[in-house]
Amino acid sequence: MTFLPPMPDYHRGENSIKWNLYPPDVLPLWVADTDFLSPKVVQEAIQRRAQHQSYGYQRDSSQLLEAIASRMREKHHIPAEPAHVILTSNLVSALGACTHIAGDAGTGILVTTPIYPPFLSAIKLHKQVQVNAPMVSSLANGILRYEMDFDAIEAAITPQTRMWLFCNPHNPVGRSFTRAELERVAEIVLKHDLIIVADEIHADLRYNGTVFTSIASLSPEIAAHTITLNSPSKAFNIPGLGLGYAVITDEALRRRFQEMAWNTGLGANNFSIVGAYSAYTEGQPYLDEVLPYLQENRDLISDYLSEHLPEIAYTMPEATYLIWLDCRALNLPEAPYSFFLNKARVALNDGAQFGEGGEGFVRLNYGCTRETLLAALDRMRDAIRAEQTPAA
C-alpha cells in the first residue's frame, strides 16, 4: 500500500498540527487530515513547480478551473463552467465569506447540529444569529443513524433567516443524504428564499457504493440558490497546500462572493494550484487504494466497539473518515474528550464543540494506520475498564 507512511508517527517531526499539538505520548485521532502519504503524482507536480525557482503572484490556472468544472459536471451533475469556479485558500475562509454576504449582524443562519465547528464560528464572526434545528437520531444494534428534522427546520426559520449552512456528506455523523432528503431541503430553501451553502468536501470519500447527490444538481432553480464548496484536501490528504473552491452558477450570487473573496485575499497559491490539478486529473488510483483501507478501519471500529465497548453507540459512516461516538452511557467523571485525553492519552474531538446534541460525544478520525487505530482503541478500552473497576 503505497500511501501508508513508513512508520505510524511519521508526521511527528514535520510540524504537523495533528501530531504535535499534544505531547508525544498522546495518539492523535482528532483533526480531519489523514496520516497517509499524499499521492505521488501530487508530490511530483509540486517538485516540478518548485524547480521554476520563482514564486510570485499567480493567476488562477485555466487548466485547474476547467478540471474542477468538468469534475462538477461529470461526478456531481452540476452544469458548471470554468467561470463559475472561484478558488479560495481553504473552506473555512470560504465559509466566513459566505456568512458575510448573507447579511449584517442579526441575520439568521440555519444549521442542523451537531455540525462541523467552523460553521458555528463563521456565524459568530459577523455577529449573526444561529438558527438551530438539531438532527434526530435513532439507535439499532448499537449503531446511530441521524436524519434531518424537517418540522424543526421549518419551525426554526424566521423572516430574518437568509442562509443555510449545509454539510453533505455530513461531518461529524457521516451521512450522505438521499435524493429524497435533498429534495425536501431544496423545497424549504426555495420556499423561504434562502441561500444554501453546501460543504461537499467529503464527497469523494464514500463506502459500499454509497450514492452522493449534490443539491445544486437537482434543478436550475435550486442551483441558483446554491454556493457549493469543495476541495481536494480531504480525499487526497493535501490540506496543507491551501486550496478550496466555490462553484456558483448564479451570476449575481457569484459576483457577491467573488468581491468578498478578492477583498479578503482568498485565493490559491503556486503549489496548491499544481497539486490540486494533479490530484483531480491523475489521483484516482490513489483514491482506489485508500478507500478500501478506510472502510476496513471503519468496520474494525464497529467490530471492536461491539465486542469490547458495547456501552458506546456509534455512527456507521456512509462517507468521511470520521466516526461519531456516543459516550453518555459510560457515566464518565468528566467530558469524554477530557477523559480519553487524560486517562487514555488519546486525542479526539470534543463533541460539545459541534453544537447542540454534541455533549457527551467525541469524534474519532480513523484516517490513520491500523496500528495507530488499534493502539488507540485499546487505550480507550483500558481507561474505561480501569474507571469502572472499584478501588480495592
N, C-alpha and C positions, 0 to 999 in steps of 0.2 A: 504494500500500500504506500504509494509514493508521497501521499500527503501527511503521513504520520511524522512527527518530529523525532529526531534521533534519541531523545530522552524526554520523559514526561514533563520535566520542569525546564525544558529547553529555553523558554522565553524569559526566565527569571533574570538573566543577565543583560537584557536588551532594553531596559527602562519600560517594560510593559506595565501598563496600569493594572491589568488583571493580576499579574504575578508579583507586583512589587508594592501594591497599596498596603498589604497586610504583611506581618512578619513571616520569615522564611518557613516556619513550622506550620503555617496555615495553607490548606489546599483551597485554591480559588475556583469556585464554581458559580461565579456571580455575573459580572458584566458580560453583555452579549457579543463577545467575539469568541472564536474557537481557538483551540491550541494547535490547529493544523497548520502545516506549511501552506503558503499561498501558491496558486498554480505556477508551474514552471514557465508557462507562456507569459504570465504577467511579470515574473522576475526578469525574464529575458527582454521584454519590451522596455522595462524601466532601465535596464542596463544599457540598451541601445540609445535610449533618450539621454542618459547621463553622459554618454560619450560626445554629445554635441558641445559640452563644456560651456554652455551659455544658458542661463535660466531666467531670462527676462519675462516681462508680462506676455501672456499668450492669449490669442483669441480662442473662442470656443471652436473645437475641431468639427468641421463639417462632416467628417467621417464618423465621429462619435455620435453626433446628433442624428445622422441617418441610421446608424446602428441601433440607437435607442428607439427611434420612431418605428423602424422595421420590427424590432422586438415587440413593441407595444401592439403593432398590427397583427403579427403572426401568433404571438403567445397569449396576448391579453385581449385581442379583438377590439382594441380601441383605434378608431380611424385617425391615427396620429401622423403628423408630418414633422419634418425636422424643425420647422418654425414654431411648432407647438411645445418644444422642449426647452426648458431653462435649466442650466446647470447651477448647482449650489455646492457649497463646501461640505455639507452633510445634511441629514434630515432634521436634526434638532434645530439648526438655524432656520431651515425652511419652515418648520412648524411655527417659529416665532414670527417669521414674515407673514404667514397665513393669518395668525391671530391679529396681527397689526392691521391688515387690510379688512378684517371683519368689522371693525368699528372702534369707537372711542371707549374709554373707561365706562363700565356699566353695561356694555354689550354682553349678551348671553352667549356662551359657547357650550354646546351639548357634548357630554361624554358619557360613555357607558362603562362604569367601573366594575371590577378592577381594570386598570389601564396603564400602559407604559407611562412612567412618571413624568417625562418631559411634556406630555400632553397637558398635564396639570400645571406645570411650571410655566408653560407658554401662555396660559390663561392669566396666571398671576402677574406675568411680566408686564402686561398692559392694563393691569387693574380691572380686568373684565370679570364677569360673573360666571362661575362654573355652574352649569345646569346639569344636574346629575340624575341619571336613570340607571341604577345598578342592574347588572345582569342577574339572571336567576340560574341556579344550578340544581341538577338532580344527581342522585347517587345510586349506582348499581354495581354490586360486587366490588366495592371499594374504589370505583372509578367515577370521577366527577365529570359531568358534561354541562357546559354553560350555553345559555341561549339569551338572546335579547328579549327584554320585557317590553313589547311594543305598546301595551297600555300605559306603562310607566313613562315611556318616552313621550307619548302624546300628551300625557298629563303634565310632564315637566316643561314642555316648550311654552314659552311666553312670547308676547309680541316683540320683546327685546332680544329674543334668540335669533342670531343671524348665521351661525356656523355650527357644523357638527364635525368634531374630530373623530375619525373612524379608523379602526385598525383591522386590517384583513390581509393575510392571516393574523389572528389576534395574539398580541403579546399582553398578558402572560398566559392565557388559557389555551392557546394552541388551536383554536377553531379556524377552519377555512369555511366561511359561511356559504350556505347553499344559495342557489339562484333564487329560490322562493323567498328566503330570508332577505336577500338583497333587493328583490322587487318590492318587498314591504318597506325597506329602508328608502328606496327611491320614491315610493309613493308619499312618504312622510316629508322627504326633502322638497319635492315639488309642491306639495300641499301648503307648506309653510315658507316656501321661497327661501330655502337655506342654501348656503354654500357647504358642500361636503368635502372635507379634506381626507382623502383615502391613503393612509400609510400602508403600502403594499410591499414593504421591504423584504418580507419573508416568503414572497410568492414562489420563489424557486426552490424552497426547502419543504417539499411535501412528500408524504409517505403513502404507501399502499394504493397508489393510483388515485389519491385524493384530487378531486376536481377543484380548480381555482377559477373564480369568476371575478373579473374586475368590474366594479359598479359602473364605471364610465362606459362599459361595453353594452349596457342594457338598452340604451336608446340615445338618440341625439339630444333629447330633452334633458336627461339626467347628466349626460356628458357636459352640457353647457353649464351645469351647476357644480362640476367636479374639478378639484385640484388633486391629481394623482401624484403621490410622492413615492419615489423608489430609489434604489441604489444597488450596485453590485457588491456592496461591502459585506453583507452577511453571508450570502451564498458562496462568495469566493474568498472570504476572510481577508479583505483589504480595507478595513475601516480607517486604518492609519493613513491611507493615501488621501483621504478627504475629498469624497465626491458623492453627491446625491443629485437628484434632478426632480423637477416638477413637469408634468405633462398637462397642459391646459389647452383644450381645443377652442374654448370661447375667447374671442379676441379681446373683449373689454376686460374680462377677468384676468386674462394673461397679462395685459398691459399693467394692471394694478399690481400684480405680483412682481412683474419684471422691474417696475420702477422701485419697489421696495428692495428687491434683490440688489439692484445696481447701487442704490443709495447706502446700503449697509455692507457693501463689499462681498456679498455672497458670490462665490464662483469657484471654478476648479483651478487646478494648477498644472504645471508641465507634466508631472509624473502621474497625477491621478487621471489625467485625460488618456495617456497611452495605456495605463494599467486597466482602466475601465474598458477601453476599446478592445484590448486583447482578451479580457475576461469574457466579454459578450460575444466576440467573434470566434474565439478559439478555446474557450474554457469548458465546454460541455463535457468532454471526457473527465475532467476533474470532478464535476458535479456527479457524474455517473458513478464515480468511485466513492465519493464522500457520503452520498445519501444512504446507501445500504448500511454503512458503518454507523451513521447517526440513528437509523431505525433500529439497529441491533442494540445500541446504547439505550434507546428509549424502552425497548422491550425488556432489556436487562433490569432497568429500574422497576418496571412493573412487576416482574417476577420476584425481584429482591424484596420489594415492599410487601407483596402478598405473603411471602414466606416468613420474613423476619420482622417486619414492622406493619402489621395489618391495621394498627391504630391510625396510620397516616393515610388519608384519602388523597387521591391524585388525579390529575387530568391525563388523558392519553392523547398527546398532541397529534393532530392531523397534519400539522406543519410547524415550523420553527425547530430549534433545538433547546427549547425551554419548557420545563415541566413545573406545574403549579401544585404545591404540596400543602394540604390542609392538616395542620398540626394541632388543632384545638383539642382533640380528644386526648392528647398526651398530658394535658394539665401541667405544663412545664412551669417552673417557678419564675420564669422571665419570658420575654418575647422569643419566639423560636429562632429568629435571626441571632439574637444575643446569645441564646443558649448554645446553638451549634458553633458559633464563633468561639465562645469562651470555654465550653466543655469538650467539644469535638475537634476544635481547630479546623473548622470548615467554614469558608466564607460563602454565603448565599446572598440573595437579595431579600430585603425586609418587605414582607407583603404589605405592611402599613403604608409604604411609600406609593403604592398603586391605587390609593384612594379607598373609598367606601367599599367594604367587602374584602379588604385585604388583611385586616387584623387577624393574627393567628396563623397566617400563611407565610411561606417562603417560596421564592422562585429559584430553581436549580438549573444551571446551564450544563447540559451534558455534551457540549461540543468539545470533548476532551478525549484523551487516550483512555482505553478501557482500564488500564492500570490505575490511573488517577480516579476514575469514577468508582471503581470497586473499593479503593482505599478510603474515599470519602464516605461511601455508604457504610462501610464497616465502622468507621469512626462515629458516624451518627448513631448507628445501632448501639454501639458500646456505651456511648454517652447517655442515651436514653435508658438502657438497662441499668446502668450504674445509678441513675437518678431514681429509678423505680425500686431498686433493692433497698430494703430497710437497713438502717445502720445497725451494726452489731452491738 
